[in-house]
Amino acid sequence: MVKPLSYLALGDSYTIGEAVEQLESFPYQLVEFLKAKAIHFKNPKVIAKTGWTTDELRHAIQQEQINETFDLVTLLVGVNNQYRGYSQETYCKEFTELLETAISFAGGDKNKVYVVSIPDWGVTEFAKNSGRDLKTISKEIDAFNEINRQETESSDVTYVDITPISRQAVKKPNLIAADGLHPSGKMYTEWTKLIAEKIIEKR
């Protein structure tokens, strides 16, 4: 029997799947989706927590003291930097460091690393009730995504742009979880398809 591959998922609430069952989160859906394509992974090792910024994720990774390498690494982080009003310059610096860390966890093989864009929470009910300007939220999300996209592509790592999917929630409320903020399992399924497509292309 073929030994299952290993997967490390780094991020925040969008990686752990806040407000949905664990199996509905995109890392777990991804493992199941790939299994159906005869690409077998173990359950993901997830280092993520709701509310984490780039700095908090970086600190958590250091605390984990991981000594192994992985066959797949995903990185999705930045929404909380934007939410808290942190600078884009700081995000750029810390995201770049996290990307380098992700590559090291893949044993230096950039083909095993996938960066996922930040979804736009400005389309959610939570945002509408937040008192913030929705266009400003979307504009800032785009700016943070431009940073992570440029850093990812300049590092020759695969970038997966799920932000357009997140914006479909304007017309498809079932893409948002019951908390009115985070993606539903249905939205995560759409992300999963996009990420899996990129992975399968490289095999």
C-alpha positions in Angstrom: 0.0 0.0 0.0 1.2 3.5 -0.9 2.2 5.6 2.1 -0.1 8.6 2.5 1.3 12.0 1.9 1.6 14.7 4.6 0.0 18.1 4.6 0.6 21.2 6.7 -2.1 23.9 6.7 -1.0 27.3 8.0 -3.4 30.2 8.6 -6.2 31.7 10.7 -10.0 31.2 11.0 -10.3 30.5 7.2 -8.0 27.5 7.6 -9.6 26.0 10.7 -13.0 26.5 9.3 -14.5 28.7 12.0 -18.3 28.2 12.3 -18.4 25.0 10.3 -17.6 21.4 11.2 -13.9 20.5 11.0 -14.5 18.1 8.0 -16.1 21.1 6.1 -12.9 23.2 6.4 -10.9 23.4 3.2 -7.9 21.5 4.4 -10.0 18.5 5.3 -12.2 18.8 2.2 -9.0 19.0 0.2 -7.7 15.7 1.6 -11.0 14.0 0.8 -11.2 15.5 -2.7 -7.7 14.4 -3.6 -8.3 10.9 -2.2 -11.1 10.6 -4.7 -8.5 11.4 -7.4 -6.3 8.6 -6.0 -3.9 11.1 -4.3 -3.8 10.0 -0.7 -3.0 12.3 2.1 -3.1 11.9 5.9 -5.3 14.2 7.8 -3.7 17.7 7.7 -1.6 19.1 10.5 -3.2 22.5 11.1 -1.6 25.5 12.7 -4.3 28.1 12.7 -6.5 30.0 15.0 -9.3 32.5 14.6 -8.0 36.1 14.9 -4.4 35.4 14.1 -2.3 38.0 12.3 0.9 37.2 10.4 2.9 37.8 13.5 0.7 35.6 15.7 0.9 32.8 13.2 4.7 33.1 13.0 5.0 33.0 16.8 2.7 29.9 16.9 4.9 28.1 14.3 8.0 28.8 16.4 6.2 27.4 19.5 5.3 24.2 17.6 9.0 23.4 17.0 8.3 21.3 13.9 11.2 19.3 12.7 9.6 17.3 9.8 8.9 18.3 6.2 5.6 17.9 4.4 4.4 16.9 0.9 1.9 19.8 0.8 1.9 23.1 2.6 -0.9 25.8 2.3 -0.7 29.3 3.6 -3.6 31.7 4.0 -3.2 34.7 6.3 -3.7 38.4 6.4 -7.4 39.2 7.0 -6.7 40.0 10.6 -3.9 42.4 9.7 -6.4 44.2 7.5 -9.2 44.1 10.1 -7.0 45.5 12.9 -5.7 48.3 10.6 -2.1 47.0 10.6 0.2 48.4 8.0 0.7 46.9 4.6 4.5 47.3 4.9 4.5 45.1 8.0 2.2 42.6 6.3 4.6 42.4 3.4 7.6 41.7 5.6 5.9 39.2 7.8 4.1 37.4 5.0 7.3 37.0 3.1 8.9 35.4 6.2 6.0 33.1 6.5 6.2 32.1 2.9 9.9 31.3 3.3 9.0 29.2 6.4 6.3 27.4 4.4 8.8 26.6 1.7 11.2 25.2 4.3 8.5 23.0 5.6 8.2 21.6 2.1 11.8 20.7 2.2 12.6 23.6 -0.1 10.4 22.2 -2.9 8.3 25.2 -4.0 6.0 23.0 -6.1 4.6 21.6 -2.8 3.6 25.1 -1.5 0.3 26.9 -2.3 -0.7 30.3 -1.1 -4.4 31.0 -0.9 -5.7 34.6 -1.3 -7.6 36.4 1.5 -11.4 36.3 1.0 -13.4 39.5 1.1 -15.4 39.6 4.4 -16.8 43.0 3.2 -19.6 41.1 1.5 -20.9 39.5 4.7 -23.7 40.4 7.0 -21.2 41.0 9.8 -19.5 43.6 7.7 -22.8 45.4 6.9 -23.5 45.6 10.7 -19.9 46.6 11.6 -20.3 50.3 10.8 -17.3 50.1 8.4 -17.4 51.2 4.8 -17.8 48.1 2.7 -16.0 49.5 -0.3 -13.1 50.3 1.8 -12.9 46.8 3.2 -12.9 45.3 -0.3 -10.3 47.8 -1.5 -8.0 47.0 1.5 -8.4 43.3 0.9 -7.4 43.8 -2.7 -4.3 45.7 -1.5 -3.3 43.0 0.9 -3.9 40.3 -1.8 -1.8 42.3 -4.2 1.1 42.1 -1.7 0.7 38.3 -1.1 0.3 37.6 -4.8 3.4 39.5 -5.8 5.5 37.9 -3.1 4.2 34.5 -4.0 4.7 34.7 -7.7 8.2 36.3 -7.3 9.1 33.3 -5.1 7.8 30.9 -7.9 5.1 29.5 -5.6 1.6 28.7 -6.8 -1.0 31.3 -6.0 -4.7 30.3 -5.7 -7.1 33.3 -6.0 -10.3 32.4 -4.1 -11.3 36.0 -3.5 -13.8 36.1 -6.5 -15.5 33.1 -5.0 -15.9 34.8 -1.7 -17.5 37.8 -3.4 -20.2 35.6 -4.9 -21.8 35.6 -1.4 -23.4 38.9 -2.4 -25.9 36.9 -4.5 -25.4 33.5 -2.8 -26.0 33.8 0.9 -25.6 30.1 1.4 -21.9 30.6 0.8 -21.7 32.2 4.3 -21.8 30.2 7.6 -24.5 30.8 10.2 -22.3 33.3 12.1 -22.8 35.8 9.2 -19.0 36.2 8.7 -17.1 33.1 7.8 -17.4 30.8 4.7 -19.9 28.0 4.8 -18.8 24.4 3.9 -20.3 25.1 0.5 -17.9 28.0 -0.1 -15.0 25.9 1.2 -15.9 23.2 -1.4 -15.5 25.8 -4.1 -12.1 26.8 -2.7 -11.1 23.1 -2.5 -11.8 22.5 -6.2 -9.6 25.4 -7.2 -6.7 24.4 -4.9 -7.0 20.7 -5.9 -7.0 21.7 -9.6 -3.6 23.4 -9.1 -2.2 20.5 -7.2 -3.4 17.9 -9.8 -1.9 20.1 -12.6 1.6 19.6 -11.1 1.4 15.8 -10.7 
